[in-house]
Amino acid sequence: MGLGGLSRHRRAVAGMGAAALAIALAASGCAGGDETNNSAVAGAATTALPDEPATGTPVRIGFVSTEGGAVVSLPEMREGAEAAVEYVNKNAGGIAGHPVELVVCKQQEEPTSATKCANEFVEQKVTAVLSPGTSQGGTILPIVAGAGIPYVTLNGVSQLELTSPDSAALSAGLPGTITAMAAAAKDKGMSTFTLFASDGGGLGALANAMGAPLFQAAGVKLNVVPIPLGVPDPTPLVTSGLSDKPQGVSVIADAATCASVYKAIQTTDPAVQRVYIPTCLAPDVIDILGVDSIEGSIGITATDYLSDRPDSVLYRSVLQTYAPDAAVAGAASSGYQVVMALAAATGNIQGDVTPVSIKEALRTAKAVEMPAGGGITFTCDGTAVPQMPSICSRQMLMGEINDQGVPVNPKVTG
């Protein structure tokens, strides 16, 4: 392979990683982006934090951070996780009384750095490995599981993450996202729906296989249109996909593809109803599309940023205290949720906190409320999606998008 071919191959591999990560961000409710504009939550309630420091021996927890990559870098995920750890250690009594020592490893959404992180977690003898969502779970999981370390992700992307007995995928993932789309289409009285899906890693075929029966059960005809990675102008594909005049549309892709596809939709059929995943509500995407074109549409998410529910108030309060520069309606939420969910699911551990006790606590915990999840619960006993037994929930949130590009008054679906 010549240098030009090698360069194209590397871009393609990186693109598939970005597309896979977009699935993770879609399902975890993370809009991505690095903007710190918190105008969307101005005036939302916060509260004073309790004073209950952890006093036991520290528990080392590994954290997979997506940072420094050429295609995607989301340090806000780490910032949200670190804020949650500060809260757990200083204000919430730790995990089963033990303070958390977060072992952060930064990887660039490619196998070499991901393998390095997995080996580092084993060497550091962490008690569990947490990921807010990564395209490299299939690389990391076998290494840490081989050392007896449980792997907990907010959202699994690879088949291994969704089926391995050593993995717990807390959020509903792609099945939950597509289920919520079908529910939104039914709720709005649609009979036809077109889904534009980035074709990295066979995502288009997967979305069709999952989506066709779900939409059919909702009484809606689904048409999935694959969008090739790196296509310079998707307008011809969008025009073709809208030729049968669907009543609703959505896009599952990375932020750049979201922007280009929705821009083409605006030009081709500006009146069609739209359903947005969080990746497509990233600040830079909204800047391109204009919030006026998005406001009033349906947004799918797994995070309740704005309500007065106690867990939502706590989320805003923790970020205000320990990560004041992080965007509340941004990527920090996924790091926060995966740390806080682990603490909630393992709170009843008696005695030492070990890989075995964490794995057993996750397996036996029932209907645990997802932190800042708007009422979403997870149960990691393999029953949520039997074909993918590592998925712990079928539930997502959907709500009307406000003038800041954030879904409000979300309701649980799934």
N, C-alpha and C positions, 0 to 999 in steps of 0.2 A: 504494500500500500504506500503510495507517495505521500509527501507532506500535505498536499491539498486534501487527499482522501482521508488521511489521519485526522486532520483538523475537522473535516465534516463529520467524521465518526464520533469524535469527542463531543462536538456540539449536539449531535443527535442523542448520545447517551445522557449528556447533561440535560437536554430538553425533556427526555423521558423521566428523569428524576424530578424535574420541576413540575411536570404534569402529574406525576404520582403524588408529590407533596401537595399539589393543589387539591387533590381529593382529601388529604388529611386536613388541610385548612378549611375546606368546605364543611366537613363533618364536625369539626371541633368548634365551629363558630368563630373562627379567627379570621379577621379581615386582612391581616397582614399590614404592610406599610410601616414606615418609620416616623410618621408624623406624630407630634405630641399635642396636637390641637384637641383639647378636651371640651370644646364648646358644646358638643353633643350631650354632655352630662352636666352642664352648668346648672347649678341649683338643685341637683339630685341629692337626696339625703345621705348623710354619713353619720357615723356614731363613734363615740369614744371606745377604745379597745380595752378589754379586761387586762388585769395584771396577774398572770398565772404562769410564771416561768417554769420551764422544765428543769428537773434537778438530777435525773438519772445519768447513766453513762451514755455517751453519744452513739447514735446509730448512723452509719455511713450509707447514704443513698446516692446512687449514680444518676446523673442527669445528662441526657443527650441534647446538646445545643447545636442548632443549625446556624453556623456563623462562618463568615469569611469566604464563602463560595463565590465563584464567578457568576453563577446563575441566580442564586438566592442566598440571602443572609438575614436572619431574623433574631437579632440579639434581644429583642423585646420579650421573646419567650423565656429566655433565661432570667431577665429582670423580673418577670411575673413570678417565676418559680422562687427566686431568691427572696422576693417580698413575702411570699407565702411561708417560706421557711422561717423568716424573721418572726412572723406572726405566730406560727406553731411553737417556736422555741420560747418567745418572750411573753406571749399572751394566751396561749391555749394549752399549756402543759405538755407539749411535745407529743410524740407518738407513743402511746401507752406509757407516758411519763418520761420518755427519753428525748433529749434534744436531737435534732437532725443535723448531721454534718453533710452538706450537699457537695458531692464530688462532681464538678462540672467538666465535661469533655466536649470540646468544640469540633464539629465535623462539617464537611463542605458538601454533603449530599452526593458523595461518590465513595466507592468501596474502600479505597486505601485509607482515608481518614476515618471512616466508620469502623473498619477493622481495628485500627489503632485504638480507638475509643473503647471498643469492646474488650480488648486485651487489657487496657488500663483499668477498667472496672473490675476485671478478675484479679489483677495484681493488687488493687486497692482493697480487695475483699469487701466490696459493698454488699449490703443486705438486700437490695433490690435495685433495678434500673428503671428509671422513668423516662418517657419520651412524650412530648406534646404532639408528636406526629413527624414522621420522617420517611423518605423513600428508601432508606437504608435499613429498615427494620429486619428485612430478610437476611442481611449481613450480620447485624449485631446480635439478634436473638439466639442463633445456634451457639455462638461462642459463650455468651453469659449463661444460657441454659445448661450448656455442657459443664459449667462450674457449679450448677445447682442454684443459680441466682434467678429469681422470678423477674419477668419483664412486664412492665405495666405501661401501656401507651394510652393517651387520650383517644387516639384513633389509629387503628391499624390500616396499613395499605397493602402489604404483601400477603399472599395466601398463607404463609407460615404464621404471621402475626394473628391471623383470623382463625386459625385452626389448632395451633400448638397448645398442649396442656400447660406449657410453661409461660404462656402469654395471657394477659388480660387486656382486652381492648375496650375501654370504658364507654366510649361514645358509640353512636349508632353507625358511623362510617358511611360508606357509599350506599348500602342498602337503606339506611335510615334517611339519607338525603333524598334518594329517589322516591321512597315511600312518602316523604313530606311533599315532594313535588306533585305526586298523584293526588294526595289529599287536598293540596291547594287548588289543583285543577278542578277537582270535584266540588270543592267549596265554592268556587267561582262559577260553577255551571258550565264549564268548558266541555266540549265533546271531542276536540282534536288538540294535540299538543306536539310541538317540535322541540327536541333537545339537541343542541349543538354541543358535541363532546370532543375535547382534544383527543387526538388519536394516539398519543404516546402510550406505549406499553399495551396496546389493545383496549384502551379505555372505552372506545366507541362500541366495540362488540360486547364488552362487559356491561355497559350501561343499557344496551338493548336487551341483553339476556335477563338482566335483573328487572328492567323497567317494564317490558312488554306485559308480563302477567299482572304486575302491580297496577298499571294504568288500566288494563282490561277489567280488572276487578272493580276499579273506580268508575267504569263506564266511559273511559276516555281512550281514544285511539292515539297511540304514540308513534312518532317518527323520529328516529335518531339519525342525525347527520354528523359523521366524523369530520373533524377539522384537522388536517395534517399539521404536524409540528413545524413551526417556522414558516407557515404559508405567508407570503408578503402581503397579500390582500385577499381576505376571505369573502369579499362581496359576491363573487359568482356562486360560491357554495351557499351563502346565506340566501341569495335570491332564489336559487333552486329549492332550498329547504322551505322557503316561504311561499312557493308557487301554488300550493294547495290551500292557501289561506288558513293556517291553523289559528285557533282562538287563543292559544297561549304558547309562550316560548321560554326556554331557559338555556343557560350555558354552564358547562362544567369544564373548567380550564384554568390555567394560570392567569394572573392579573392582566398581562399584556394581551393575551388572546381574548380574554373577556372584553377588554376595551375595544379591540378591533371588530369583534363579532357584534357586540351591541351597537357600535357605531354604524355598522352596515345594516343592522335591524332598524335603527332609527331612520335611515335613509329609505329602506325598502318598504317597511310597514310600520310607520310610527305609532299607529293606534293599537297594535297587538298587545295583549296583556303579557306581562313579564314576571317571572319568578327568579329572584336573585339568590345565589349562594354567597357566603361571606367573602370569598376571594374576589368576587366581582363587585363587592362594595368597599374595596380598599380605597383609601383617600385619593391615590393617584388615578384610579379608574373613575371615581366620581368627578374628579377635576376635568377629565377628558370628556365624559358624557354629559356633565351638567346635572346638578342635583334635581333640577326641575323635571328632567326626563325620568327620574327614578322615583321621586316622591309619590306615595300612594300605591306603589307596586307591592307585591308580596316579597318579604325577605325570609329566608330559611336560616336558622342559626341554632346553636346549642348553648348560647350564653345570653343570660338576661342582664344586660348592662344597666338598665335605667329604672326598674320598678322599685317599689318600696318593700318588696319581700326582704326579710331579714338577711338572707344569704346574699342578695344583690347589694344591700346596704353595706354588709361586711366586706364584700369584694372591693367596693369603691373606697371604703375606709382604709383597708389594708394597703391598697395602691397609693392612696393619698399620703399615708404615713411612711411607707417604706420604699415606694418607687414613684415619687411625685411627678417625675418627668415622663412617665410612661402613659401612652394613650389608653384610657379606660376601655374604649370601644376598639381595641386593636389586638395585636398579637400577644401582649402580656397576659391576656385572659387564659390562653391555653396552658401556659406554664403554671399559672396560679391554680387552675382547675385540677391538673394532674397531681400536684403536690397535696392540695387540700382533700382531694378525693381519696388518696392513699391514707391520709390521716384519719378521715372519717370511716373508712372501711376497716381499719386496723385498730380502732380505739379500744376494742374489747380484748386485745391480746393480754394474757396473763403471763408474768414472768419475762424471760428474755425475748427481745425482738430479734428473730433470726430469719433467714430466707424461708425456712420451713413454716414458721409461724405466720409470716406475712402471706405466703401462698395459701395456707389453710384459711386465714382470716378472709382473704379475697373470695375464696371458693364458697364460703359459708355465709357471708354477709348478704342480707336480703333487702331489696328495695332501698338502697342507700341513696340519699338525695345528692345529686350532682351539685357541687358548690357553684353558686351563681348560675344555676341551671334552669331557673324558672319552673321548677317542679319536676323536671326530668329525674328519673331514678335509674339505678343500675344494679343488676344482680348477676354475678359472674359464675353461675352454675351450669352454663352451657345451654340454657333453655331459650334465651332471647331470640337467637337465630340458629336453630339446630344445625343447619348446613354449615355454619361458621361458628363453632361452639365457643371460640374465644371472645366473641362480641358479647358485651354485657348489657346492652340496651337496644331497643328498637325505636326509642323516642327522640324526637327533635322538636324545635320550636318554630312556629311561623307567626309572623305579625306584619302589620302594615308599616312600610318604610316612611320615616318622618323626614323633615326638611334638612336633617343632618346626615341622611343616609343610613340611619340605624333603625332596625325593626323594633316597634314599640307594642306594648300590650300583647306580648307573645302568648300563644296557647300551645299546650303540649299536643303533639300528634304522633301516632305510631303505636 
